[in-house]
Amino acid sequence: MRRRHFLGVLGGTALAKLAEPPALPFQQETSGLKITGIRLVRTQPKNPPPKYTPAAGSWSTQGVEVANPMSIYPEYKAQRSLFMADTPEMSGFTVEIATNKGMKGYGQGGPGGGTVVMKHFTKLLMGEDPFNVERIWDILWRSSMYYGQKGIAINAISGVDLALWDIVGKATGQPVYKLLGGRTKDRIPAYCTGNDLEQHKEFGYNKLKLAMPKGPGDGRQGMKANVELVKRTRDLLGPDGEIMLDCWMAWTERYTLEMAEMLEPYRVYWMEEVLQPHDYEGFGRLKAQIKSTRIVTGEHEYTRYGFRRLLEADAAWIWQPDIHWCGGLTELRRIGALAAAYDIPVIPHGGGARDAVHWIYANTNAPWAELFMPPPGGPKQVYDLYEAEYMITRGPEGIYTRPSDQPGFGWDWEVTPVS
């Protein structure tokens, strides 16, 4: 029975029960904590890496062409920074939530969300018990529903929610992954995103996700350039390494079908976000037609309701929510429960981040974490600090990561207020 037909037979009430995450013991406790202060802060590591000039042509500097939805306009094609918002108000943010007992929690949210936190959510949060993560999430969701069921409002909820979980972990003396039920694996296999291929391979990664440089507007020559990048990666990794493609909302159905056929000899593990995120039916058609690789998406999807649309369209083999954008950890638990009910793996976008990695560690249907490397060309200290921050080890699958065992998310930051 096809999944979308099964959903119709099952009905909404039964579906909700299947997708309900387990209750958490701390939610029955009276913490004695009250939220007394909220502010946006800037963060930096207590032991920051030295500054350096990256090697010329490094992909990680983001000064290179990557296919994107704006590639159809020549004036914006060369790099994402030409069209992306570049004001502090439209950047990602970190919120600090203080309590009456001096305990503070930190959470990071997506673009534009900081303004919503300070101009709207603050009055709803003051005096609340931070242990009531479900109640607070619902208050923020319902209060902002009239202007934002996706995007900026959910980015704001995400940051607040993560700060609350950080407080709960600190108050109970436990890392967040233990609050979620404890570890399900000793360490997490990681893949690296970016096109500095030689650097990533030398470091020890054998799972690489490539940022596709070309899209439909580049014609047949662009398709050949994409194939050449994948071929070079397969030659570098050998037959057993894994190759994933990040297409960042830039392709079309027809283009994706042709690229899948051209790339079949190179055993691509997945094609990610080939279409614009609202095209659920298009993703479903591609998933049904393409047999040589997996169609995956979810980076730019929001809340359980958006992922329910993916499920109804049978649109992806793997879901990729971003904890800073999808609604935070409270909502990621719900998304993960919905996915687990249908044996859909969840590999969060940016999942190696020091918050999302706790959820991956605690869930059986979260097999990998995504990491990014500092640009090549730096001194050894840069990469030593990177290894320490992400608790990197090596083994049969290449690079592994895991979360901190410190209470909360284990942030080791210096913070200054945003003026």
Steps between C-alpha positions, in 0.01 A plus 500: 500500500643837400576735789262777394211250468587351838485846656148546368389166641672557834340836575633808675442389863683171463779672308545748783530215752760323288703819478482604865848528658549335841432700816801639684547451878608859569168632369333368816739694726453839664828670428466810714644696208340801338613687190617846604703628205533463124761657274678438174873434529806449287711195573856395439702202619697550820799367309445640148704374204758735350395711204651419162456552129345188344668334204409662170186357343379329818137398478449557871543876459162500317647724230431246228203418280240262640173423321209671675145625430638839386734347242250585225600867544857558373566792735446274805652180366862527609448446874224488760616812684384711205135439588490381861410741780808656660367709790535388864122497543469242221780274619478197721503582872585371845261568787595489868219416742570577866317365805434608857773267629773635276493210256515595131428312181607570144325420175571576136225577251470575132505818290287789620376318810680715753273795433190287563646376829568847632202688356232237562597185691666669800170602660374142466808344655558711808401314817460162328658182638765401239429131570162541329648464153181363343278771650737777398541365147124492457457853636759636258350304209142607564592862569693541172276284281327805351822619339741208478440126472828459313819702472594781736249428778605134516866604489425707811322214679794274419755719680282546808421129521866402485586746778233339719643152443845635588359627831328169575825311440696735726233491772493119504876463453458295183599535136197546277539160338436335838184708541389349168547144621875444476732400221407247233850469353859537620581768242343647190639453147542842341511634147659823388329755277703709257711476190847521655518132421870430548501670840199303619637168378842563652337586832330160500148546364372232265149641478490826303208722401568716197347841433388476140642799309266490200129497431253505209609844381850367426382259233675183391845635589383560855374145526838373383672718764281347771582151376871578496488616863327177604741288295799673661353432842440132423858465377620664823287291736521170317206260458393487866474867597164675501412797278202727559389799293364829638294664225361780721157551344655573158396216268180395323335160466621448144853614584511270803391199297771564242768559764405180681544306178836662424629440854386139536849353435639686804264358766369820654344437843249784485388812313395767746243777462494484121172697482360801680377389843128558441491253207395194701337328204808557283722336760254212518511446125881502498518257792271262311693523173867509601645166606874572482514729804288639786296819482529684833388839632380693805767762572254779421195335649331613822324321787331161502232638270745561217650155542154349503463648150821321397360177641165537326677555165742210564760758406834398653700197608672705773381811689742784578351746750724775638466529879549880481222544241246218540379599847786401730555178690141472622372498142786285371386233747156506339641495146726211596212304651294547184793380289570203727139381466575445128866395527618821332857590604554853627839659431467862617645782294809620685445213741855499631431836668546474874125504566353280224762232561336423837179402322687283248686325782173414674305372197532174312363632170764776481803326348739785399603853591596779261821694565688780327875556512689826545639617164835353395819701539496556875754404767476161670341657808185582301434137419605374844239730657244381244565137600466586869180704458322226305650216708624336182627144485584274208392151408368271225251759369754782500420789733275475806360758740298501823346753739648649812442331837476838675160608635268651241646523153850549636561844351846639583449862404579854587194718446447871448164672460376613160474877524 
